[in-house]
Amino acid sequence: MTVLSPPSINQLSILEGHRLLTLAAYELEDDDTISSIYEHRLDANNDEPASPLLDANTWLTAVLPHQATEDALVFGSADGEVVFADAEDVNAVEASEHAISGLVVIDGLTVATTIGGEVLAIADGEVTSWKSEGPPLFALGHFDGVLWVAGDDGYLARREGEEWKELATGTTEPIHALARTEGGLIAIGDGGIIVQVAGDEATLRTEAVGDLDGVALWRGTVLLAAGEGGLRELTADGTKVLREGLCEAVAADSKYLVISSGSELFVSEDGATWKPLPYSFPDPSEADDHEHVHGENCDHEH
């Protein structure tokens, strides 16, 4: 069995200490999938290709570092599992019949959204439903103590107590990503839509830039969106292209800016000069040995 296609970069996350987590999925010749999680140190020499930190012979859809230990991870899968992987074991929770679309940690709870419209809270293997119906959810964010979800048909809502308050966005395009800025919440999605939320008011504008897939705040003030039309800086007057060509995902912090373009990763400190971040493909034969995952954080039997 060999890897046929270049990987799809599903998610980029920059963590404290300038650590980059990358989630990539590879399709195999028998329609199987291998997903790999990589870590780069952005403040170190990245000339050597990064090896997978963890592999799974399933389609992983979201990943975040668990806050309990430094080297643990939580990730979601297309078959509705939320998996907790630490230095000693891997525990999978069958959270839903639908693919996991997003993950955050709130007050010790792992909260997941699904493409079935659910919001689920998980603790000690127990799943509690915070939301059970609605349009498919593609974006999840926890900003200033408020949980936001967004998805198909322009759906955008925040959790108030145990209820959900939906905000009218003025669009039926799918929303793919959320970010918090000084002016409020930003949501971006298909058709070049940009929704600015301040309080209970949502203002829609549409840029003729194709679909937008990712959004990030760079250096605390520069808002960036990734999509078909490249990487763009969002301003009050429109957008400014920082990098042309397909840009599928973006992550940023106070210093670094990282994008994926096809199967390639690039890092920049100024938005003009870009350096590739190399990584190695996983070994399909090793992934076949495990039902869920294997890697540096995996020492278990299924």
Long-range contacts (C-beta under 8 A, 24 or more apart in sequence): 1-28, 1-29, 1-30, 1-32, 1-284, 1-285, 1-288, 2-28, 2-29, 2-284, 3-27, 3-28, 3-34, 3-281, 3-282, 3-284, 4-28, 4-29, 6-262, 6-263, 7-36, 7-263, 7-281, 8-248, 8-263, 9-248, 9-249, 9-260, 9-263, 9-265, 10-35, 10-60, 10-61, 10-62, 10-249, 11-62, 11-63, 11-249, 12-214, 12-249, 12-250, 12-251, 12-258, 12-259, 12-260, 12-265, 13-63, 13-64, 13-251, 14-42, 14-251, 14-252, 14-253, 14-256, 14-258, 15-65, 17-43, 18-42, 18-43, 18-253, 18-255, 18-256, 20-251, 20-256, 20-258, 20-267, 20-277, 21-63, 21-65, 22-260, 22-265, 22-279, 23-60, 23-62, 23-63, 23-75, 24-263, 24-279, 25-59, 25-60, 26-281, 26-282, 28-284, 32-57, 33-57, 33-58, 33-59, 34-282, 34-284, 34-287, 35-59, 35-60, 36-281, 36-282, 37-63, 37-73, 37-75, 37-295, 38-279, 40-265, 40-267, 40-277, 40-279, 42-255, 42-256, 42-258, 42-267, 46-267, 46-275, 46-277, 46-278, 47-278, 48-278, 49-278, 49-279, 49-280, 50-277, 50-278, 50-279, 50-280, 51-279, 51-280, 52-279, 52-280, 52-282, 52-295, 53-295, 53-296, 53-297, 54-85, 54-293, 54-294, 54-295, 54-296, 54-297, 54-298, 55-282, 55-283, 55-286, 55-287, 55-293, 55-294, 55-295, 56-83, 56-287, 56-290, 56-292, 56-293, 56-294, 57-287, 57-288, 57-290, 57-291, 57-292, 58-292, 59-99, 61-99, 61-100, 61-101, 62-100, 62-101, 62-102, 62-103, 62-112, 63-103, 64-103, 64-104, 64-105, 66-105, 66-110, 67-105, 71-297, 72-297, 73-297, 74-103, 74-105, 74-110, 75-103, 76-100, 76-101, 76-102, 76-103, 76-112, 80-114, 81-292, 82-110, 82-112, 82-120, 82-122, 83-292, 83-293, 84-110, 85-293, 85-295, 85-297, 85-298, 86-297, 87-297, 87-299, 88-299, 88-300, 89-299, 89-300, 90-292, 90-293, 90-297, 90-298, 90-300, 91-125, 92-292, 93-122, 93-125, 93-127, 95-120, 95-122, 95-127, 96-120, 101-136, 101-137, 101-138, 101-139, 101-140, 101-151, 102-137, 102-138, 102-139, 102-140, 102-149, 103-140, 104-140, 104-141, 104-142, 104-147, 106-142, 106-147, 111-140, 111-142, 111-147, 112-140, 113-137, 113-138, 113-139, 113-140, 113-149, 113-151, 115-151, 117-151, 119-147, 119-149, 119-159, 130-159, 130-162, 131-164, 134-164, 138-174, 138-175, 138-176, 139-175, 139-176, 139-177, 139-178, 139-187, 140-178, 141-178, 141-179, 141-180, 141-185, 143-178, 143-180, 143-185, 144-180, 148-178, 148-185, 150-175, 150-176, 150-178, 150-187, 150-189, 151-175, 154-189, 154-193, 154-195, 156-187, 156-195, 156-197, 156-202, 165-200, 167-197, 167-200, 167-202, 168-202, 169-193, 169-195, 169-202, 169-204, 170-195, 170-202, 170-204, 171-195, 171-204, 171-206, 176-211, 176-212, 176-213, 176-214, 177-212, 177-213, 177-214, 177-215, 178-215, 179-215, 179-216, 179-217, 179-223, 180-217, 181-217, 181-223, 182-221, 186-215, 186-223, 186-234, 188-212, 188-213, 188-214, 188-215, 188-225, 188-227, 192-227, 192-229, 194-225, 194-234, 207-232, 207-238, 207-239, 209-239, 213-247, 213-248, 213-249, 214-247, 214-248, 214-249, 214-250, 214-251, 215-250, 216-250, 216-251, 216-252, 216-257, 217-252, 218-252, 218-253, 218-257, 218-271, 219-252, 219-254, 219-255, 220-254, 222-252, 224-250, 224-252, 224-257, 225-250, 226-250, 226-259, 231-259, 233-271, 242-271, 242-272, 243-271, 243-274
